[in-house]
Amino acid sequence: MYLITVFGNLLLILAVSSDSHLHTPMYFFLSNLSFVDICFTSTTIPKMLLSIQTQNSVITYEGCISQMYFFILFAGLDIFLLTMMAYDRYVAICHPLHYMVIIHPQLCGILVLVSWLSAVSLFYCTSISVYLRSAATPSSHSSAAASVMYTVVTPMLNPFIYSLRNKDIKGALKRFTGVETIKGLIVQG
């Protein structure tokens, strides 16, 4: 599941960046979401897989704090990017004639920067107090399953949910992987 998450999101980023038809705000945000999803899952899953493989679930205090910092940072970025994508779609649907004036490249860059800064601020304002306290509570089997759902399954499904039903992305993926070229050669040959 981890490899599917990384490769699926990476393929989406490469398809969007290689196809000039997809250089629009919606796909800019989608590419950023894919990047954040790769980072989000990469903060916890490699350590989890190592712990399962070695049967050693010990993590240092510094490692735990670092992992939580990046976990909350990327979780916050996911939330803010999804919010920006919703705003982008709102403007495109409700104000189509003003879309290019409202959602321009500079605004997209500013919104992504604000997302990063907001996620960092969110971390410093809330999570330090929660995760630095010394009280430890045992985790249950159901909370472990819930953790896997939002740390692995959701980021793995995002590229499929947001893009593979989209004909522009499908076309870009075919061009990027050379499927169209191969089909053309077979038809000509």
Wavefront OBJ file of the C-alpha trace (Angstrom):
o trace
v 0.000 0.000 0.000
v 2.882 2.355 0.766
v 4.465 1.765 -2.641
v 1.124 2.268 -4.389
v 0.722 5.554 -2.504
v 4.171 6.821 -3.448
v 4.130 5.665 -7.074
v 0.506 6.678 -7.703
v 1.052 10.189 -6.374
v 4.437 10.507 -8.097
v 2.929 9.427 -11.406
v 0.231 12.072 -11.022
v 2.846 14.780 -10.306
v 4.910 13.741 -13.339
v 1.866 13.600 -15.626
v 0.710 17.077 -14.585
v 4.168 18.629 -14.826
v 4.905 17.077 -18.231
v 1.624 18.072 -19.913
v 1.251 21.796 -20.625
v -2.535 21.394 -20.954
v -2.650 20.622 -17.238
v -0.807 23.745 -16.094
v -3.937 25.197 -14.500
v -4.714 26.097 -10.875
v -6.748 22.943 -10.263
v -3.909 20.661 -11.348
v -1.341 22.825 -9.547
v -3.227 22.202 -6.303
v -3.677 18.518 -7.178
v 0.073 18.132 -7.728
v 0.776 19.793 -4.401
v -1.740 17.489 -2.725
v 0.017 14.476 -4.244
v 3.398 15.735 -3.003
v 2.005 16.290 0.489
v 0.413 12.825 0.481
v 3.788 11.256 -0.355
v 5.424 13.202 2.475
v 2.541 12.454 4.872
v 2.786 8.701 4.470
v 6.587 8.793 4.440
v 6.691 10.282 7.934
v 5.268 7.216 9.655
v 5.025 4.205 7.360
v 8.761 3.444 6.895
v 9.283 3.389 10.685
v 6.141 1.296 11.113
v 7.324 -1.208 8.492
v 10.737 -1.393 10.161
v 9.097 -1.990 13.544
v 6.962 -4.787 12.103
v 9.955 -6.366 10.373
v 12.287 -6.228 13.398
v 9.570 -6.767 16.057
v 11.005 -3.698 17.816
v 8.521 -0.867 18.298
v 10.845 1.395 20.292
v 11.279 4.978 19.093
v 13.465 7.625 20.684
v 11.889 10.677 22.247
v 13.545 12.917 19.636
v 12.417 10.580 16.857
v 8.863 10.658 18.182
v 8.799 14.463 18.374
v 10.262 14.772 14.859
v 7.801 12.252 13.471
v 4.860 14.014 15.115
v 6.034 17.409 13.845
v 6.114 16.264 10.222
v 2.969 14.159 10.604
v 0.939 17.137 11.850
v 2.581 19.484 9.329
v 1.601 17.330 6.365
v -1.847 16.508 7.799
v -2.503 20.240 8.146
v -1.262 20.852 4.610
v -3.650 18.191 3.320
v -6.548 19.985 4.979
v -5.553 23.421 3.686
v -4.902 22.185 0.147
v -8.284 20.438 0.030
v -9.853 23.695 1.214
v -8.084 25.638 -1.553
v -9.174 23.054 -4.122
v -12.757 23.462 -2.942
v -12.457 27.268 -3.257
v -10.960 26.879 -6.750
v -13.891 24.711 -7.843
v -16.372 27.105 -6.199
v -14.977 30.039 -8.197
v -14.872 27.977 -11.414
v -18.520 26.940 -11.049
v -20.116 30.043 -9.506
v -18.020 32.747 -11.216
v -16.761 31.186 -14.457
v -16.320 34.493 -16.287
v -14.178 35.905 -13.499
v -12.220 32.690 -12.841
v -8.964 33.724 -14.543
v -9.018 37.105 -12.806
v -9.669 35.641 -9.344
v -7.576 32.456 -9.534
v -4.326 33.565 -11.164
v -0.870 31.922 -10.843
v 0.381 34.406 -8.238
v -2.647 33.719 -6.022
v -2.082 29.964 -6.339
v 1.517 30.365 -5.181
v 0.451 32.577 -2.281
v -2.267 30.127 -1.233
v 0.179 27.209 -1.194
v 2.682 29.284 0.825
v -0.062 30.271 3.262
v -0.976 26.582 3.592
v 2.586 25.716 4.559
v 2.814 28.599 7.044
v -0.616 27.804 8.495
v 0.252 24.144 8.983
v 3.501 25.061 10.765
v 1.634 27.553 12.968
v -1.023 24.950 13.718
v 1.703 22.581 14.863
v 3.371 25.078 17.174
v 0.118 26.365 18.642
v -1.560 23.054 19.446
v 0.563 19.964 19.166
v 3.518 20.823 21.358
v 1.311 20.976 24.430
v -0.399 17.707 23.536
v 2.620 15.603 22.595
v 5.126 16.843 25.147
v 3.111 15.781 28.149
v 4.402 12.664 29.801
v 1.153 10.735 30.283
v 1.088 7.712 28.008
v -2.083 5.801 27.213
v -2.154 2.322 25.748
v -3.440 2.109 22.191
v -6.239 -0.202 21.235
v -6.600 -2.379 18.154
v -9.400 -0.180 16.768
v -7.344 3.012 17.044
v -4.479 1.267 15.213
v -6.866 0.338 12.395
v -8.158 3.907 12.263
v -4.578 5.183 12.112
v -3.821 2.955 9.134
v -6.963 4.229 7.387
v -5.978 7.889 7.524
v -2.211 7.472 7.225
v -2.106 4.908 4.419
v -5.443 4.262 2.741
v -6.615 7.853 2.226
v -3.327 9.133 0.680
v -3.194 5.997 -1.469
v -6.696 6.620 -2.835
v -6.343 10.392 -3.406
v -4.723 10.136 -6.863
v -7.439 7.727 -7.980
v -10.301 9.738 -6.492
v -9.173 13.143 -7.753
v -7.734 12.252 -11.099
v -8.282 8.889 -12.736
v -11.922 9.657 -13.535
v -10.686 12.824 -15.232
v -10.181 12.538 -19.017
v -7.437 15.206 -19.045
v -5.357 13.262 -16.509
v -5.981 9.997 -18.342
v -4.753 11.580 -21.570
v -1.688 13.056 -19.866
v -0.848 9.693 -18.287
v -1.144 7.962 -21.660
v 1.160 10.545 -23.257
v 3.589 10.426 -20.326
v 3.846 6.638 -20.317
v 3.942 6.430 -24.113
v 0.768 4.343 -24.422
v -0.548 6.582 -27.225
v 2.755 6.302 -29.112
v 2.808 2.516 -28.771
v -0.809 2.250 -29.986
v 0.018 4.510 -32.951
v 3.018 2.377 -33.919
v 0.965 -0.807 -33.711
v -1.801 0.660 -35.900
v 0.760 1.933 -38.467
v 2.809 -1.290 -38.410
l 1 2 3 4 5 6 7 8 9 10 11 12 13 14 15 16 17 18 19 20 21 22 23 24 25 26 27 28 29 30 31 32 33 34 35 36 37 38 39 40 41 42 43 44 45 46 47 48 49 50 51 52 53 54 55 56 57 58 59 60 61 62 63 64 65 66 67 68 69 70 71 72 73 74 75 76 77 78 79 80 81 82 83 84 85 86 87 88 89 90 91 92 93 94 95 96 97 98 99 100 101 102 103 104 105 106 107 108 109 110 111 112 113 114 115 116 117 118 119 120 121 122 123 124 125 126 127 128 129 130 131 132 133 134 135 136 137 138 139 140 141 142 143 144 145 146 147 148 149 150 151 152 153 154 155 156 157 158 159 160 161 162 163 164 165 166 167 168 169 170 171 172 173 174 175 176 177 178 179 180 181 182 183 184 185 186 187 188 189
